[in-house]
Amino acid sequence: MSSRRSRQTSGSSNISDDQIKDLVSKLQQLLPEIRHTRTDKVSSAKVLQETCNYIRSLHREVDDLSERLSELLATTDTAQAALIRNLLLQ
């Protein structure tokens, strides 16, 4: 099989192996754990696994920061809390 073969996706669009490799390479550049590793040294499966791990860690961080912000707003006076809420909504 050619490396340029196309794969059928859930829609009617096709995506080639070269496009998948390019997307995995771009994804790898976003991951702090494997950002500086050469593309040919890291498998696509490893990049996808690290992506899932990274997204999970970002979700935990967002949850933690949200909880900390809620605690901060609960302990500040009403005027300060209103100011903070207004800044966050902008």
Backbone as CSV, one residue per row, in Angstrom:
resi,resn,N_x,N_y,N_z,CA_x,CA_y,CA_z,C_x,C_y,C_z
1,MET,0.839,-1.194,0.000,0.000,0.000,0.000,0.876,1.247,0.000
2,SER,0.392,2.241,-0.625,1.115,3.495,-0.719,0.949,4.315,0.546
3,SER,1.989,5.124,0.848,1.876,5.995,2.015,0.938,7.162,1.722
4,ARG,0.520,7.282,0.497,-0.398,8.350,0.118,-1.845,7.875,0.040
5,ARG,-2.109,6.652,0.484,-3.482,6.156,0.433,-4.369,7.024,1.323
6,SER,-5.610,7.036,1.028,-6.557,7.848,1.791,-7.348,6.959,2.723
7,ARG,-7.782,7.530,3.823,-8.629,6.835,4.780,-9.984,7.512,4.784
8,GLN,-10.991,6.701,4.873,-12.356,7.233,4.943,-12.637,7.652,6.379
9,THR,-13.102,8.856,6.588,-13.465,9.334,7.921,-14.973,9.277,8.071
10,SER,-15.483,9.756,9.181,-16.910,9.663,9.469,-17.765,10.455,8.478
11,GLY,-17.179,11.398,7.798,-17.911,12.145,6.781,-17.544,11.619,5.411
12,SER,-17.680,12.449,4.420,-17.316,12.034,3.076,-15.906,12.489,2.716
13,SER,-15.198,13.130,3.651,-13.852,13.615,3.367,-12.825,12.511,3.568
14,ASN,-11.729,12.619,2.858,-10.637,11.659,2.967,-9.424,12.348,3.575
15,ILE,-8.628,11.565,4.287,-7.404,12.110,4.861,-6.279,11.118,4.551
16,SER,-5.186,11.627,4.032,-4.078,10.765,3.620,-3.150,10.479,4.790
17,ASP,-2.337,9.453,4.635,-1.342,9.134,5.661,-0.381,10.298,5.875
18,ASP,-0.044,10.998,4.787,0.844,12.157,4.919,0.198,13.257,5.755
19,GLN,-1.097,13.457,5.585,-1.803,14.459,6.381,-1.840,14.041,7.846
20,ILE,-2.050,12.753,8.099,-2.051,12.255,9.469,-0.690,12.468,10.104
21,LYS,0.376,12.147,9.382,1.731,12.349,9.900,1.978,13.815,10.208
22,ASP,1.513,14.692,9.334,1.681,16.131,9.557,0.916,16.593,10.791
23,LEU,-0.311,16.106,10.954,-1.116,16.475,12.122,-0.502,15.949,13.422
24,VAL,0.005,14.722,13.396,0.649,14.153,14.586,1.905,14.952,14.921
25,SER,2.646,15.347,13.907,3.847,16.160,14.131,3.487,17.508,14.758
26,LYS,2.432,18.138,14.270,1.990,19.417,14.833,1.508,19.235,16.267
27,LEU,0.803,18.140,16.494,0.326,17.843,17.842,1.492,17.641,18.796
28,GLN,2.517,16.959,18.326,3.710,16.710,19.152,4.353,18.021,19.591
29,GLN,4.323,19.024,18.733,4.926,20.312,19.061,4.189,21.036,20.184
30,LEU,2.957,20.634,20.447,2.168,21.254,21.511,2.359,20.588,22.869
31,LEU,3.001,19.428,22.881,3.123,18.648,24.110,4.458,18.917,24.799
32,PRO,4.420,19.426,26.023,5.666,19.746,26.724,6.563,18.522,26.948
33,GLU,5.966,17.357,27.163,6.754,16.161,27.469,7.600,15.683,26.300
34,ILE,7.109,15.871,25.079,7.825,15.332,23.921,8.041,16.363,22.813
35,ARG,7.926,17.620,23.156,8.028,18.694,22.166,9.352,18.684,21.400
36,HIS,10.453,18.430,22.089,11.772,18.556,21.463,12.337,17.227,20.984
37,THR,11.506,16.194,20.974,11.944,14.901,20.484,11.738,14.861,18.978
38,ARG,12.668,14.252,18.280,12.533,14.155,16.829,11.303,13.325,16.480
39,THR,10.602,13.741,15.430,9.356,13.083,15.031,9.560,11.610,14.734
40,ASP,10.662,11.237,14.086,10.854,9.836,13.720,11.237,8.970,14.920
41,LYS,11.462,9.568,16.072,11.810,8.819,17.276,10.602,8.533,18.164
42,VAL,9.471,9.175,17.888,8.275,9.023,18.714,7.151,8.480,17.837
43,SER,6.508,7.414,18.294,5.421,6.837,17.505,4.174,7.706,17.602
44,SER,3.321,7.559,16.624,2.042,8.285,16.630,1.223,7.885,17.851
45,ALA,1.272,6.607,18.203,0.535,6.137,19.373,1.018,6.837,20.634
46,LYS,2.330,7.026,20.766,2.897,7.712,21.931,2.439,9.171,21.957
47,VAL,2.432,9.822,20.801,1.979,11.216,20.730,0.518,11.309,21.149
48,LEU,-0.311,10.400,20.676,-1.728,10.424,21.037,-1.932,10.122,22.520
49,GLN,-1.161,9.181,23.038,-1.248,8.852,24.467,-0.839,10.048,25.316
50,GLU,0.253,10.695,24.964,0.712,11.874,25.707,-0.273,13.032,25.571
51,THR,-0.930,13.144,24.423,-1.941,14.179,24.239,-3.099,13.973,25.213
52,CYS,-3.556,12.731,25.320,-4.639,12.421,26.265,-4.216,12.740,27.696
53,ASN,-3.001,12.345,28.062,-2.490,12.630,29.408,-2.421,14.131,29.664
54,TYR,-1.948,14.875,28.666,-1.803,16.318,28.807,-3.163,16.991,28.953
55,ILE,-4.141,16.562,28.163,-5.485,17.136,28.256,-6.083,16.853,29.626
56,ARG,-5.883,15.626,30.135,-6.375,15.294,31.480,-5.731,16.201,32.532
57,SER,-4.421,16.434,32.403,-3.743,17.281,33.390,-4.237,18.727,33.295
58,LEU,-4.524,19.191,32.083,-5.069,20.543,31.927,-6.456,20.646,32.552
59,HIS,-7.266,19.612,32.385,-8.592,19.607,33.023,-8.460,19.671,34.543
60,ARG,-7.529,18.899,35.100,-7.330,18.928,36.558,-6.869,20.315,37.002
61,GLU,-5.989,20.927,36.223,-5.501,22.265,36.568,-6.625,23.295,36.518
62,VAL,-7.472,23.218,35.507,-8.609,24.136,35.396,-9.546,23.940,36.584
63,ASP,-9.834,22.679,36.926,-10.700,22.404,38.072,-10.112,22.979,39.359
64,ASP,-8.808,22.791,39.543,-8.139,23.303,40.742,-8.189,24.826,40.788
65,LEU,-7.907,25.468,39.673,-7.935,26.929,39.633,-9.352,27.469,39.836
66,SER,-10.340,26.771,39.286,-11.733,27.185,39.484,-12.125,27.101,40.954
67,GLU,-11.701,26.023,41.587,-11.995,25.865,43.014,-11.309,26.952,43.836
68,ARG,-10.059,27.234,43.518,-9.325,28.277,44.241,-9.970,29.644,44.034
69,LEU,-10.427,29.917,42.814,-11.088,31.186,42.536,-12.401,31.287,43.303
70,SER,-13.152,30.194,43.349,-14.407,30.195,44.108,-14.152,30.480,45.581
71,GLU,-13.109,29.861,46.128,-12.757,30.105,47.529,-12.346,31.555,47.747
72,LEU,-11.590,32.094,46.806,-11.159,33.495,46.909,-12.362,34.430,46.863
73,LEU,-13.277,34.177,45.950,-14.457,35.029,45.850,-15.333,34.923,47.086
74,ALA,-15.362,33.753,47.705,-16.174,33.561,48.906,-15.586,34.289,50.110
75,THR,-14.290,34.518,50.111,-13.648,35.149,51.267,-13.425,36.646,51.097
76,THR,-13.685,37.183,49.912,-13.498,38.624,49.714,-14.824,39.339,49.935
77,ASP,-14.740,40.641,50.154,-15.975,41.387,50.360,-16.751,41.502,49.044
78,THR,-17.983,41.892,49.135,-18.895,41.903,47.999,-18.404,42.788,46.860
79,ALA,-17.876,43.961,47.169,-17.408,44.887,46.132,-16.215,44.298,45.375
80,GLN,-15.263,43.721,46.116,-14.105,43.105,45.458,-14.523,41.899,44.620
81,ALA,-15.410,41.087,45.146,-15.891,39.918,44.416,-16.596,40.345,43.130
82,ALA,-17.392,41.389,43.206,-18.092,41.896,42.015,-17.094,42.410,40.983
83,LEU,-16.060,43.088,41.425,-15.030,43.582,40.527,-14.309,42.419,39.841
84,ILE,-13.973,41.407,40.595,-13.294,40.236,40.026,-14.202,39.540,39.007
85,ARG,-15.457,39.356,39.348,-16.401,38.721,38.421,-16.517,39.530,37.136
86,ASN,-16.597,40.861,37.240,-16.677,41.712,36.047,-15.434,41.577,35.186
87,LEU,-14.277,41.511,35.813,-13.039,41.347,35.043,-13.005,39.998,34.328
88,LEU,-13.499,38.971,34.975,-13.494,37.628,34.372,-14.474,37.522,33.214
89,LEU,-15.553,38.297,33.248,-16.568,38.221,32.204,-16.213,39.044,30.975
90,GLN,-15.190,39.847,31.042,-14.806,40.696,29.901,-14.106,39.889,28.843
